[in-house]
C-alpha cells in the first residue's frame, strides 16, 4: 500500500509540475486565469502601451474599490469601508492612504482641487490636505449627502438627498455653512470649474451658481430626470437628460446655444474633446455631435453644406461609454466589459480589446490617458504608443482669463487704426475693402485734402461724420459683445 501511495503521489507531483511548466508563458505575461493586468504584448497589438500599474493597499478579504476619481495629476481611490488613497496619475506612485470615519458607514466618492480633497462618511464631511492626506477639518452635515462633494478654490460643496447644497469655506472653516435649496434630490456629484458650480437633480433641473459666495445664476429645466453630471469645455456646459436631449449652455449667462435630440436616454456624462461632443446611451451606442464650429452660419437664401453646431456627425451603435480619446482614436467601454476602439474622424470600428476582471474605468475627458482598475485594487494606465506626454483636451477653465483675452482681442484694432491716422497713411486695406489710397501728401510736397481719407468713416456704416466721433461708439459695441459672455 505504501509503495502504491508513493507512486500515486509521485505521479500527481509530476502532473502538477508539467502543468506549471506549460502555463509558465502565460504566468510570465500575466495571462493566468486570475490575472488582472492587461499583458504588455496584448496592449502593443492594439497600439497601446502600459504606462504603469499599481496594486492599491486594499484588504480584499473584507473590502473593495468602489470609486475612482481623477483630479488634475492625482487619482483618488475610495473603498467601500472608507479607505482613501491618492496616486500620482502619471507614474502610479501612492502618495498617501488614510482611513476616513467609520468602516460601517457609507462613504462617497472623493472631490478635490489642487490643494484639498473632500469626502463624506455617513453625515460627516472630511476635508484632507492634497499633499499628505492629513485631515484639515471635519464637519457634521445638516442633511444626508446624496453624492460626493465638489471643490472650488475656496469652498467645498456637498449635494444632499433633499436637494440642498451645503457649502463650507475651506480657508476659514469656522465660518457657518451656506445652504442653497434646489428642487429634487441631488444624487450626482456636482461639477466645479472654479468660479462656477453646476449640479443636477432627479426632477430634471440643472442648476448653475457662483461659488464665492454661493449665489444662483440660472437653472435649466428638462422634461425628465438628469442622472449624470455635465460635460465641460470652457465656457460651456453640456447637459444630457433621460428625455434624450443634450443642451449646450453658457456657464455665465445661461444662454442655450443649441439643443439636440439623440433619441435615447443619456446615461453617461457627455464628453467634450476639442470641438466634438460624444454622447452615449445604452441602446444607441456612441454619438458624435459638432459642439462648436468656426464656419459662419449661412445667410438667408444662401446654401452651405458645412454641418451646423448641434448636428450629429456620426453614430457607432456597438460602442459604449467613452473612456478617453486621442487625436485619431476613441476608446469606449461596452456592456460586456470590452474596450472598443473607434476612428475619431468618422466613428469607424478599428479594434476590440478584452479587459480582465471586473472593471472600474474612469471617464477621462481631460487627457488621453486610459485608467482601468479592478475592485480588488489593481490599477493600470494605458496610452497610445509614442505619446509620452498627456494630450490635453480642455481649454483654460478660468473664466476671468477668457474674458480678459476677449477684451484684449476686441480692443486690438483700435491702436493700429490710430497709428495709421497719425501717419496719414490709409494705403493698407485696414477695414477690408477699397483700393489703395495715396499717402497724405503728393510727390510735390503738397498736403492732400482731408476728404481723401474716408476709410475711417466707411468702416462703421458709411455716415458722413468725423472719424473721432465714430471711434467711441465702435469701442462700446465691442465691449458689449464681451459683456454678453458674463463680464
TAQUI-V221689 format. One record per residue. RES is the residue in one letter. PSI is psi in whole degrees, 0 to 359 (NA if undefined). Layout:
RES:PSI
RES:PSI
This chain:
X:320
X:321
X:320
X:320
X:318
X:323
X:317
X:320
X:319
X:321
X:320
X:320
X:321
X:318
X:320
X:318
X:318
X:318
X:322
X:318
X:318
X:331
X:358
X:318
X:320
X:323
X:316
X:325
X:359
X:16
X:28
X:162
X:330
X:10
X:140
X:6
X:147
X:118
X:145
X:325
X:322
X:317
X:318
X:325
X:336
X:16
X:20
X:161
X:150
X:111
X:317
X:163
X:156
X:141
X:112
X:152
X:88
X:131
X:94
X:349
X:335
X:7
X:164
X:157
X:133
X:324
X:144
X:133
X:128
X:124
X:108
X:237
X:18
X:136
X:119
X:134
X:132
X:125
X:168
X:331
X:16
X:20
X:128
X:130
X:144
X:123
X:145
X:124
X:346
X:335
X:356
X:4
X:132
X:112
X:317
X:159
X:136
X:140
X:128
X:127
X:211
X:135
X:343
X:354
X:157
X:132
X:135
X:173
X:161
X:139
X:148
X:161
X:197
X:0
X:328
X:159
X:147
X:147
X:149
X:135
X:114
X:236
X:23
X:135
X:132
X:131
X:124
X:155
X:137
X:323
X:316
X:358
X:7
X:144
X:118
X:313
X:165
X:147
X:142
X:123
X:150
X:334
X:169
X:127
X:140
X:342
X:182
X:156
X:170
X:155
X:139
X:195
X:339
X:344
X:159
X:137
X:128
X:122
X:149
X:164
X:346
X:8
X:348
X:157
X:121
X:128
X:133
X:141
X:121
X:342
X:310
X:82
X:359
X:349
X:146
X:154
X:154
X:138
X:129
X:125
X:137
X:165
X:128
X:179
X:132
X:94
X:8
X:147
X:128
X:165
X:136
X:127
X:2
X:276
X:351
X:138
X:130
X:138
X:163
X:161
X:165
X:4
X:9
X:25
X:140
X:117
X:142
X:132
X:161
X:144
X:330
X:99
X:167
X:112
X:141
X:146
X:306
X:173
X:151
X:133
X:138
X:171
X:339
X:168
X:152
X:114
X:359
X:157
X:172
X:153
X:166
X:132
X:105
X:135
X:37
X:146
X:143
X:121
X:129
X:141
X:166
X:338
X:2
X:19
X:150
X:134
X:145
X:116
X:133
X:128
X:340
X:320
X:337
X:3
X:133
X:111
X:319
X:163
X:126
X:141
X:121
X:353
X:352
X:152
X:132
X:115
X:7
X:150
X:128
X:145
X:121
X:110
X:105
X:233
X:14
X:144
X:132
X:124
X:130
X:151
X:159
X:317
X:341
X:358
X:220
X:133
X:144
X:123
X:137
X:106
X:320
X:151
X:141
X:352
X:130
X:144
X:143
X:146
X:160
X:130
X:347
X:152
X:140
X:118
X:349
X:139
X:145
X:161
X:138
X:359
X:141
X:115
X:320
X:166
X:136
X:94
X:331
X:347
X:157
X:211
X:150
X:133
X:313
X:171
X:147
X:195
X:329
X:348
X:154
X:143
X:121
X:154
X:120
X:180
X:342
X:7
X:17
X:154
X:118
X:133
X:125
X:157
X:127
X:328
X:316
X:6
X:13
X:142
X:133
X:314
X:166
X:134
X:129
X:141
X:129
X:150
X:178
X:116
X:141
X:89
X:138
X:138
X:99
X:104
X:16
X:318
X:183
X:3
X:139
X:117
X:122
X:136
X:168
X:161
X:340
X:357
X:9
X:116
X:137
X:152
X:128
X:152
X:167
X:144
X:136
X:352
X:89
X:323
X:143
X:137
X:121
X:134
X:337
X:137
X:176
X:126
X:2
X:114
X:323
X:319
X:322
X:318
X:319
X:318
X:321
X:320
X:316
X:318
X:323
X:331
X:355
X:315
X:334
X:312
X:323
X:321
X:320
X:322
X:319
X:318
X:324
X:320
X:347
X:22
X:108
X:21
X:326
X:146
X:67
X:325
X:14
X:18
X:166
X:159
X:164
X:135
X:153
X:152
X:161
X:87
X:128
X:183
X:339
X:3
X:7
X:140
X:136
X:147
X:153
X:335
X:351
X:358
X:69
X:0
X:322
X:323
X:319
X:337
X:338
X:33
X:353
X:6
X:150
X:74
X:154
X:146
X:316
X:325
X:337
X:344
X:324
X:306
X:329
X:318
X:320
X:322
X:318
X:323
X:326
X:326
X:321
X:319
X:330
X:343
X:17
X:12
X:NA
